[in-house]
Amino acid sequence: MIISVQTAEKQLHSLIEKALAGEEINITLDGKSYVQLVPFKVIDGAKQLYGCMKGEIDYVEGWDAPLDGMNN
């Protein structure tokens, strides 16, 4: 299905239902396709990336100190 942004704004709920049912929804602006509405896919067993290295990296004291001979 190809639909304009203006029409999509009015029919968002039904478009989401159609996308979840497997229908391909392309949203256009000025006659050009810019967005495809698709269901979000959750991958089983996938790890969360944000914060996944917490506690795994050790910093040496002074790692962020200025280098000798460097003037700002």
CORJOPE-V893703 format. One line per field, one symbol per residue. ss: DSSP state (h for helix, s for strand, l for the rest). burial: b if it has 9 or more other C-alpha atoms within 8 Angstrom, else e. Layout:
ss=???
burial=???
This chain:
ss=lssshhhhhhlhhhhhhhhhllllsssssllsssssslllllllllllllllllllllllllllllllllll
burial=eebbbeebeeeeeebbebbbeeebbbbbbeeebeebbeeeeeeeeeeeeeeeeeeeeeeeeeeeeeeeeeee
